[in-house]
């Protein structure tokens, strides 16, 4: 006799004489929690709160976020796919570190992809697109926006390339931007610190000369 196959029917409830199909939505809820956890961890990595090579203590993070270990593991798998996290057997998850060669490769990929998208986007741009670009540029000139620099920078590029009508390529470019963002933030911070120190040295040396 052929083997019988079980069919997992959706839950059915009865309201009066009508049947109402009630889909089970627990997996969707869990994926939502995982996505939120991934976004929080992604931002911590981008802002430098979690540094390259730093272990991610799952029990501690789960407590901080108020989630169970299952959605947190899903979040880490997502971040591993995006290149933010490396999961090592028997060691757990650590924040990924990019070598200089990998950073250079990502920049080259970004240049090629952006050139191609911009070439296709320019003929399709409308007045609304240029108005959005002007608004983002004005926002970028506001003082003390380093904390939001990565978001502003991406929104500017996204506004330039979206008219090309290539959402898959734009999504891939977003991943490249996110992976490079933490290194660009570090460079900007170090450059600003160096400029401040150099300015202080000039002031101090001038004071010594005046004396």
C-alpha positions as a printed Julia matrix, in Angstrom:
211×3 Matrix{Float64}:
   0.0    0.0     0.0
   1.27   3.52   -0.72
   2.46   5.51    2.26
   0.0    8.1     3.49
   1.08  11.73    3.55
   0.06  14.07    6.33
  -1.13  17.45    5.19
  -0.69  20.34    7.64
  -3.96  22.24    7.19
  -4.3   25.76    8.59
  -6.34  26.22   11.74
 -10.02  26.67   11.05
 -12.46  28.37   13.37
 -16.25  28.59   13.05
 -18.11  31.89   13.36
 -21.86  31.28   13.09
 -22.25  29.32    9.87
 -19.09  30.77    8.24
 -15.67  29.18    8.33
 -12.76  31.51    9.0
  -9.21  30.45    8.11
  -6.74  31.61   10.72
  -3.14  31.33    9.52
  -0.51  30.48   12.08
   1.73  33.54   12.36
   4.25  32.59   15.05
   7.21  32.11   12.65
   6.53  35.58   11.2
   6.62  37.1    14.69
   9.88  35.33   15.49
  11.48  36.53   12.22
  10.4   40.06   13.1
  12.16  39.85   16.47
  15.24  38.45   14.73
  15.21  41.31   12.22
  14.95  43.89   15.01
  17.81  42.25   16.91
  19.91  42.18   13.73
  19.29  45.9    13.15
  20.32  46.8    16.73
  23.52  44.75   16.49
  24.24  46.12   13.01
  24.04  49.68   14.34
  26.29  48.82   17.3
  28.89  47.5    14.85
  28.57  50.52   12.55
  28.94  53.0    15.41
  31.89  51.13   16.9
  30.14  50.05   20.1
  31.01  46.52   18.96
  34.52  46.59   17.52
  36.23  44.4    14.95
  37.26  41.07   16.45
  35.12  41.55   19.56
  33.21  38.46   20.72
  29.44  38.77   20.84
  28.23  37.32   24.15
  24.91  35.83   23.14
  23.55  35.35   26.66
  24.39  38.95   27.62
  22.99  40.41   24.38
  19.81  38.34   24.66
  19.29  39.71   28.18
  19.91  43.3    27.06
  17.48  43.03   24.15
  14.91  41.0    26.06
  14.81  38.21   23.47
  15.42  34.47   23.56
  18.48  32.81   22.09
  16.61  31.45   19.03
  15.82  34.81   17.32
  19.24  36.1    18.38
  20.92  33.19   16.58
  18.82  33.98   13.5
  19.93  37.62   13.74
  23.59  36.58   13.92
  23.18  34.32   10.88
  21.74  37.29    8.98
  24.65  39.5    10.02
  27.08  36.76    9.01
  25.5   36.7     5.54
  25.95  40.47    5.35
  29.61  40.24    6.35
  29.31  41.92    9.76
  29.79  38.82   11.9
  31.89  35.67   11.73
  30.49  32.57   13.45
  33.23  30.13   14.44
  32.45  26.55   15.55
  32.83  26.03   19.31
  33.77  29.72   19.72
  30.6   31.63   18.88
  30.17  34.89   17.0
  32.7   37.7    16.67
  32.53  41.01   14.82
  34.15  40.5    11.42
  37.44  42.16   10.58
  38.18  43.19    7.0
  41.75  43.09    5.76
  43.17  46.01    3.79
  42.88  43.93    0.59
  39.19  43.2     1.33
  38.45  46.88    1.99
  40.14  47.82   -1.3
  38.14  45.14   -3.13
  34.87  46.45   -1.68
  35.76  49.98   -2.76
  36.48  48.74   -6.3
  33.18  46.86   -6.4
  31.38  49.94   -5.16
  32.99  52.18   -7.82
  32.03  49.83  -10.67
  28.5   49.29   -9.38
  27.85  52.97   -8.68
  29.17  54.05  -12.1
  26.86  51.57  -13.82
  23.81  52.56  -11.75
  24.45  56.29  -12.16
  24.79  55.92  -15.93
  21.32  54.36  -16.1
  19.81  56.66  -13.46
  20.72  60.07  -14.93
  18.44  59.89  -18.01
  15.51  58.87  -15.77
  15.88  61.56  -13.11
  13.03  64.02  -12.58
  12.69  67.3   -10.69
  11.54  65.46   -7.58
  14.75  63.41   -7.58
  16.92  66.55   -7.77
  14.86  68.21   -5.02
  15.42  65.18   -2.77
  19.17  65.3    -3.45
  19.29  69.02   -2.58
  17.46  68.37    0.7
  19.86  65.59    1.71
  22.9   67.74    0.82
  21.52  70.57    2.98
  21.03  68.08    5.83
  24.62  66.85    5.45
  25.91  70.39    6.04
  24.32  70.65    9.47
  26.79  70.67   12.39
  27.39  67.68   14.65
  25.95  65.09   12.27
  28.8   62.56   12.5
  26.58  60.12   14.39
  24.15  60.14   11.44
  26.77  60.45    8.72
  26.43  56.87    7.48
  22.66  57.14    7.15
  22.85  60.51    5.37
  25.59  59.28    3.06
  23.58  56.21    2.04
  20.36  58.17    1.52
  22.24  60.51   -0.82
  23.59  57.61   -2.88
  20.26  55.8    -2.81
  18.49  58.91   -4.14
  21.02  59.12   -6.98
  20.76  55.48   -8.06
  17.1   54.61   -7.39
  15.89  56.09  -10.72
  17.95  53.39  -12.51
  15.19  50.94  -11.53
  17.54  48.15  -10.39
  16.43  47.24   -6.84
  18.55  44.06   -6.57
  21.74  45.93   -7.45
  20.78  48.75   -5.08
  20.28  46.25   -2.25
  23.69  44.7    -2.95
  25.26  48.17   -2.99
  23.68  48.89    0.4
  25.52  45.92    1.87
  28.82  47.2     0.5
  28.12  50.67    1.92
  27.25  49.24    5.33
  30.42  47.15    5.48
  32.59  50.12    4.53
  30.71  52.6     6.72
  32.37  51.58   10.0
  35.84  52.02    8.48
  34.92  55.39    6.99
  33.53  56.52   10.37
  36.78  55.49   12.02
  38.82  57.4     9.42
  36.68  60.53    9.85
  36.94  60.35   13.65
  40.71  59.85   13.55
  41.1   62.68   11.02
  39.04  65.03   13.18
  41.04  64.06   16.3
  44.31  64.64   14.41
  43.11  68.08   13.24
  42.11  69.04   16.79
  45.47  67.91   18.18
  47.35  69.76   15.43
  45.35  72.93   16.12
  46.09  72.7    19.84
  49.8   72.23   19.15
  49.8   75.35   16.94
  48.06  77.37   19.66
  50.44  76.1    22.34
  53.53  76.76   20.21
  52.28  80.27   19.41
  51.81  80.89   23.14
  55.39  79.82   23.79
  56.7   82.17   21.09
  54.65  85.1    22.38
  56.18  84.62   25.82
